[in-house]
Amino acid sequence: MMFRFEHNELLHVLWALPILLAWRFYLLWWARKQRARFASSDALLRLAPQRDRSKSWIKFSLQWLALAALILALANPQQGGKVENQTVSGAQVVFALDVSRSMMVEDVTPNRLERAKQLISRMLPYMSNDQVGLIAFAGKAFPSVPLTPDKSSLLLQLKQSDPGSISAQGTNFSSMISLAATYFNQSISSDKILIVVGDGEDHEGGWKDRVDDLRKQDIRVFTIGIGTEKGGLIPVRNARGTVTGYVKDDEGSAVVSRLEPRTLQELADYGDGEYHHLTSLQGGEQFLRDVISGLGRSEFERKVFTTYQSQYQWPLSIAFLLLIIDWLLFERRTRWLQRLRAINESHSEALSKTKDV
C-alpha cells in the first residue's frame, strides 16, 4: 500500500505554521509589556478575575492544529498504488527529434526546436495506450526515453532536450537510424513507426543503407520538416538567453540554415512512409493523427497502479472537530475550575496555619 498527496505543492503552506507560532510569541511578549505599563499583575487579576490565560493558549493551539489539518485536507492525502497487470492494445511509436544548433533558427515561431516539441506534446493525448519512445540526435544519436506507455516521462525529457544535451553537433541521420533499429520490441506484433522531426540537414550521409535495417523489422518512417527554405541565421545565446551573435563558418561568414525537404522526403520514401512540411501545428497534428489512427495494434500486458483513494475527509473531520471545540471554549474561568482552585487555596491556607501553630 502506497501513500501520496495529490497536490504536493500545497504542503509548502505548512511553512506558515512556524511563522504563526513565532508571531504568537511576539504578540504575547508585546501584550505583557503593555500590561506591565498599565498595572501590576495583582491589579490586573482584580480587574479581570474571570480571564484565564491558559485557555487563550489552548484556543490558539486548537486553531493552529485545525489550520494544519485543513492544509493537509486540501493537499488530499491518497492511499493506493497496488500494482496490477493490465492488458491493453497499442502500437509502437518512436519520435526522433533533431536537437542540433540549426533547430534554434527562428524562421518559425518561436524557433524550430520549440515548434517540434509543441507538436510532439500535442500528439501524446491521442496515444493513450501506445508505447512511445524518444531519440534525440545531432552529431550522434542519444536514447532519451525507451519505449514506454508512460507519457509523463517523455514529456519531462522532451522539455529538457536542447542543443546542449548532446556535445557532438552537426546532424547525423545514420546514427539516429541505427539507434532506432534497436528501439522496438520485436516480440509484439503491433505496427512500428519512426517519426523523424527536424529541418532535414544531414552532414554525414550514408543513411540509406541503414534504412534497410528498419525495413527488415517492418518499421515505417514518417518525417516532419520544420523551417523554411529561405532559412535564417543560427543564434548564439549566453546563459541568460540573450543573443550574443550568430554561428559563422570557417571564413567568418554567418551560416544560413535552410529546411532541406529533399532529405526528409527521401527518408520517408525509403522507409515506406510519408513526408509532411509543418506549416502549422494544426496541420501537423492532423497529419500525425491520421497516421497513428491507421496503425495496427496488438495486445500486451503492462503494469499499472490502481486508482488512489482520496483520504481528505479524515484531516478535514479533525479540523472541524478542533474548530468546534475552540468555538465552545471561552477564555473566562469555568465554575468548576474556580471551585477547584478555591479548594486548593483554602487547603493551602489551612496547612500554613497548622504549621504556624
N, C-alpha and C positions, 0 to 999 in steps of 0.2 A: 504494500500500500504506500503510495507516494502522496506528498503534501506540497502544495504550492499556493501562491497568491496570484489571482488573475491579473491584478493591477499592482505590480511591484513598485511602480513609480510613486504610488500614494503612501508607501511606507516611509518615504523621506519626510513626510509631515510629522512623523513621530519625533523628529529632532526638535520640534517646537515645544515638546513637553518639558524637557530640562530647562528650557528658557523660561517657561511659565513658572516653574518651581523657583528658579532664581529670582524672577520678578516678584514672586510672593514673599520671599525672604526680605527683599529690598523694601517692599511696602510695609512689612511688619516692623522692620528697623526704623523706617521713617515715621510710622504711626506712634511707635514707642517714644521716639524722640519728641514728637509733638505733644504727646500726653504728658511727658515729664515737664515740659514748659508750662502746661496748663495747670496741673495739680499733682500732688503726691499719689502714690499707689493706693494708700489707705483712703484718701479723699475720693479717688475715682471709684473705689469699691463701694463707698457710701452713696455716691451719686448714681451708680448703675449697679445695684445689688443683684439684679436679675440676669446680667450678662455673663455668659460662660465662655471664656476664651478658648477652652479646649474644644468646644463644639464648632467654633469657627474653623479650626484646623480639620476637624472631622468632615465638615461640609466641603472644604476645599479639596480634601483627599478624595471624597466621593465624586466631585465634579471632574477632578483630574483623571481619575480612573475611567470615568464614563467617557471622557473625550478620547482616551486611548482606545477603548473598546469600539467607539464609533469609527475611528480611523481604520482599525482592523476590519471592521464590517464592510467599510467602503472598499478596502483592498480585496475583499471577497476571498477568504481562505477556501481552498478546494481540496477534496480528497479524491483519489482515484489512481490512475496510472497503471492499472493492471494490463499487462502485455497480452495481446491476443493475436493469433494468426488470422488474417483476413484475405479472402480470395477476391481479386479484382481483375478486370480486363483492361489492358493498356498496351501502348506501343512504346518504342524506344526512340527518344529524340535527343540528339546531342547538338548543342549550339557551339560553333567555333567563332569566337569573337576576335577580330583584329584589334590589337591594342598598341600598334606601332605609333610613332610620333605623327605620322601623316593623318591619323584619325583625329588629331586635335585641330585640324583645319576647320575654319568657321564658315565654309561655303554653304552649310546648312545650319539651322538654329537648334541648340546653341553651338554645337560642333558635331562632327561625325560620330565620335565615340558616345557622347551622351544621347544622341538620337538612336544609336544602335541599342543602348541599354534600355531606353524607353520602350522600344519595340519588343524586345525580349520580355521585359517586365509585364507588358500588357498581354502577352500571349499565355503566360503561365496559368491564369484562371481557367483557360479553356482546355487545360491538360491535367485535370484533377487526378486521374488515375494513371496517367502515363509516367514512365520513368524518364527523367531528364538529366542531362549532364552538361558540363561547360568546359570548353577548352579555350584558353587564352593563348594567342600566338602573335609573335612579331618576328624577330630573327630566329627564334626557335619556339616550339610549342610547349605549353605548360598545362598539366592536368589540374584544372581549378576545382571542379566538382565531379566526382564519378557518378555514374547512373544511379539515381535515387528518386523515390516518389516524394521526397521532402522538398517542396518548392522553396521553403523559407531559407534553407542553407544556400540554395542557388542565388536567391535574391541578395543575401548578405555578401556573398563572394562577388556578385555582379557589381555591387556598389564600390567594391574595393579594386576593381580591375581598371588599370590605367597604364600608361607607358612606363611608369616607374616600377611596375610589378615584374617586368621582365628586363633583365640587364642587356640582353642581346637585341639590338634594334635592327631595323630592316623588316622585310616581310618574307617569310619562308613558308610557302604553301606546302612544299614537300614534307617538311617536318610535321606540320599540322595534320596532313592526311595520314601519315604513318602512325601518329599517335591515335587518331580517330579509329583506325583499323583495329586497335586493341581495346576499344572502349565498350563495345557492345557485348551483350550476353547471348552467345550462340545457342544456349540450351533452351531459350524461349523463342517460340516460333512467330512472334509478333513482327510487324513491319519495323524496319530500322531506317532512320533517315539522319543525315548530317546536314545542318543548316549553317552555311558559312555567311557571316555578316562582316563586311568590310568594304574598302574602296578599290580592291582589285589589284593594287600594286604588288608585284612579285619580283623580288630582287635576286632570287636564286634559280628559279626554273626547275625543270626535271620532275615536275609534279605529276605529269600524265602517266608515267609508269606506275606511280604509287596508287593511282585510282583503280588499277586492276585488283589490288588487294581488297578494296571496298566492294567492287563488283562481284568478287568471288563469294563474299559474305551476304550478298543481296542487300547491300547498304546503298541507298539512293542519296544523291547530293543535290540540295537546293541552295541557291545563292541569292543574297540580298546585296545590291550595290548601293552604297551611301556616298553622297557627294555630288559634285557637278563636273562635267567635262572641262569647264572653264577653270575650275580648281581655285586654289588660294595658297597663301603663304603659311608655313608651319610655325606657329608662335613658340617662343621660348619664354617660360614663366619662372619667376622666383618663388621662394617658399610662401609668399603672401598671395600668389596667384596673379601678380602683376606682370604684364607682358614686358620683357626687357629686350627683346629682339626677335629675330627670325632665323630659322635654320638656313645655313649657307653651304654651298658646295665648295670643292677644293679651290675654285677660282675666286671665291669670295662673293659670289652672286647668291641672292636669296633663292631658295628652292621653291618652285611652284609644284604642289601636289595636285594631281587631277584624278578623277574617277577613271578607272580602267575597266570598262564594261566587257571588253573582249575576253579578258582572262576569266572573269566570273561566268560569262556566257559559255565559254569552252568547258570550264569545270563542271557546270550544270549539264551540258550535253554529254560529256564523258561519263558523268555519274548518273545518267538516266533520270535527271531531274529537270528543274526549270529555273530560270533566272528572272529576278524582279528588281527593277530600279526603284528604290524607295524615294518617291516624291512627296509622300505624306504618310503620317503614321496610320491613318485610317486605311489607306490603300495597301500598305504593307501588312497591316493586321488582317485585312480581309483575304489577302493572298495566302498568308500562312494558315489562317483558319480553314480555308478550302483545302490546303494540303493536308493538314492534320486531321480534319474530319473524314478524309478519304482513306486514312490508314487502316490496315488490318490489325486487329488487336487479339491478343491471346490471354488466357487466364494465368495468373501467377499468384503466389502467396506472398504477403508482406506482413511484417509485424507492426501493429498499431497499438496505441494506448486507448483504453476505454475512456469514455467521456468522464471528465472530472465532475464531481458532485459539489455544488456550492454549499458552504457551511457558514455563510454570513449571518444566519439567523441566531447563532449562538452568541457571538460577541455583541450583536445588536440587542438581544434579550438582556444580557448582562448590563449593557449601557442603560437601557430603560429602567431596569431594577434599581441601579445605583442612583439614577435621577429621581426616581420615586422616593427612595429613602431620603435623599437630600431635600426633597420638597416637604416631606413630613417632619423633618428635623428642624427645630427652631434654635436660635442661638441663646435664648434665655434659659435659665436654670429650670430643670424639671422638679416637680414637688418631691418625688421620691428621692431624688439626688440631694435636694436641700435637707430633707429629713435625715438622710444617712449622714450627711456632713454635720448636722446639728448634734446627732447622737455621738459621733466621733469627738466633736469638740467638747460636749458635756462630760464624756468619759475621760478625756484628757485632763479636763479641769479637776475632776474628782480624784484622779490619780495624783495630780500635783498637790492637792490639799492634803491627801493622805500622807504624802512624803513630808510635807511641812510639819504635820503633827508629830 
